Amino acid sequence: MQYKTETRSSLSFNKVNNMGVFPLDTLVRVESMASENAVVIFSVSTCCMCHAVSGLFRGMGVSPGVHELDLHPYGVEINRALLRLLGRSSGTSTSRGGLPVVFIGGKMVGSMERVMASHINGSLVPLLKDAGALCL
């Protein structure tokens, strides 16, 4: 990734990478929210897959931080940024495709498919241990 050299306090600067241009304030917001807890789920309150991934973590004894983007004042912008980080088209402003998006230890794991694949192949528990979300 390449960064412009101006300060973060200005809302007009952009972070440039190979997936396009993001408003810096949105990426800073996503990074901040993703590091609030060992496990963070960006979700929509009416999404059954979002509830399922949250249930998976709770069943493992992990208490994830959940951000319901349909209830968040910057939810649409955050959803667009997450979709781009996942390498997907942002779609329309009301599209909620790609959710849930899971971060463990402040790093994006991905969507439901990636989390489930990690759980099945045994790599999810070590990620949770390294992030301090599990004490086994």
C-alpha positions as CSV (number, residue, x, y, z in Angstrom):
1,M,0.0,0.0,0.0
2,Q,1.0,3.6,-0.6
3,Y,0.2,6.4,1.7
4,K,0.0,10.1,1.0
5,T,2.3,12.1,3.3
6,E,-0.2,14.5,4.7
7,T,-1.6,14.2,8.2
8,R,-4.5,12.0,9.2
9,S,-6.5,14.9,10.7
10,S,-7.6,16.1,7.3
11,L,-10.7,14.4,5.9
12,S,-9.8,15.1,2.3
13,F,-6.8,12.8,2.0
14,N,-7.0,9.3,0.5
15,K,-5.3,6.0,1.1
16,V,-4.4,4.5,-2.3
17,N,-3.9,0.8,-2.9
18,N,-4.5,-1.7,-5.7
19,M,-8.2,-1.9,-5.0
20,G,-9.0,1.8,-5.6
21,V,-9.2,5.0,-3.5
22,F,-10.8,5.0,0.0
23,P,-11.6,8.0,2.1
24,L,-8.9,7.9,4.8
25,D,-11.4,8.6,7.6
26,T,-13.5,5.5,6.7
27,L,-10.4,3.3,6.7
28,V,-9.3,4.8,10.0
29,R,-12.8,4.2,11.4
30,V,-12.7,0.5,10.2
31,E,-9.2,0.0,11.7
32,S,-10.3,1.5,15.0
33,M,-13.5,-0.5,15.2
34,A,-11.7,-3.7,14.2
35,S,-9.2,-3.4,17.0
36,E,-11.7,-2.7,19.8
37,N,-12.0,-6.4,20.7
38,A,-10.0,-9.6,20.1
39,V,-12.8,-10.7,17.7
40,V,-14.9,-8.1,15.8
41,I,-17.8,-8.9,13.5
42,F,-19.1,-6.3,11.1
43,S,-22.7,-7.4,10.7
44,V,-26.3,-6.5,9.8
45,S,-29.0,-7.0,12.5
46,T,-31.3,-8.9,10.1
47,C,-28.6,-11.2,8.5
48,C,-28.9,-14.9,9.4
49,M,-25.3,-15.6,8.4
50,C,-24.1,-12.8,10.7
51,H,-26.0,-14.3,13.6
52,A,-24.6,-17.7,12.7
53,V,-21.0,-16.6,12.8
54,S,-21.6,-14.8,16.0
55,G,-23.1,-18.0,17.4
56,L,-20.1,-20.0,16.3
57,F,-17.7,-17.7,18.3
58,R,-20.0,-17.6,21.3
59,G,-20.2,-21.4,21.2
60,M,-16.4,-21.5,21.3
61,G,-16.4,-19.3,24.4
62,V,-15.5,-16.2,22.6
63,S,-17.4,-12.9,23.1
64,P,-17.0,-11.0,19.9
65,G,-17.6,-7.3,19.5
66,V,-20.4,-6.9,16.9
67,H,-21.0,-3.8,14.9
68,E,-24.4,-3.7,13.3
69,L,-23.8,-1.6,10.2
70,D,-27.5,-1.1,9.5
71,L,-27.7,0.7,12.9
72,H,-24.4,2.6,12.6
73,P,-24.4,6.2,11.3
74,Y,-21.5,5.5,8.9
75,G,-22.7,1.9,8.1
76,V,-23.0,2.4,4.3
77,E,-19.5,3.8,4.0
78,I,-18.0,1.1,6.3
79,N,-19.8,-1.6,4.3
80,R,-18.4,-0.3,1.0
81,A,-14.9,-0.2,2.4
82,L,-15.2,-3.7,3.8
83,L,-16.4,-5.0,0.4
84,R,-13.5,-3.4,-1.3
85,L,-11.1,-4.9,1.2
86,L,-12.7,-8.3,0.5
87,G,-12.1,-7.6,-3.2
88,R,-15.8,-7.4,-4.1
89,S,-17.8,-4.8,-5.9
90,S,-19.4,-2.3,-3.5
91,G,-22.8,-2.6,-5.2
92,T,-25.6,-0.2,-4.3
93,S,-25.7,1.8,-1.2
94,T,-28.4,-0.5,0.3
95,S,-26.5,-3.7,-0.6
96,R,-25.3,-5.7,2.4
97,G,-23.5,-8.4,0.4
98,G,-20.3,-9.8,1.8
99,L,-21.3,-9.5,5.5
100,P,-20.4,-10.7,8.0
101,V,-16.8,-9.6,7.9
102,V,-14.7,-10.9,10.8
103,F,-11.5,-9.5,12.2
104,I,-9.4,-11.4,14.7
105,G,-6.6,-9.6,16.5
106,G,-7.2,-6.5,14.4
107,K,-6.6,-8.4,11.2
108,M,-9.3,-9.2,8.6
109,V,-10.0,-13.0,8.4
110,G,-12.8,-12.4,5.9
111,S,-16.4,-13.3,5.3
112,M,-18.4,-16.3,6.6
113,E,-16.9,-18.7,4.1
114,R,-13.4,-17.9,5.2
115,V,-14.2,-18.2,8.9
116,M,-16.0,-21.5,8.4
117,A,-13.1,-22.9,6.2
118,S,-10.6,-21.8,9.0
119,H,-12.8,-23.5,11.6
120,I,-13.0,-26.8,9.6
121,N,-9.3,-26.9,8.7
122,G,-8.3,-26.2,12.3
123,S,-6.6,-22.8,11.9
124,L,-9.3,-20.8,13.6
125,V,-8.5,-21.8,17.2
126,P,-4.8,-20.9,16.9
127,L,-5.8,-17.5,15.5
128,L,-8.2,-17.0,18.5
129,K,-5.5,-18.0,20.9
130,D,-2.9,-15.7,19.4
131,A,-5.4,-12.8,19.6
132,G,-6.1,-13.6,23.3
133,A,-9.7,-14.5,22.6
134,L,-9.3,-18.1,23.8
135,C,-7.5,-19.4,26.9
136,L,-7.2,-23.1,26.3
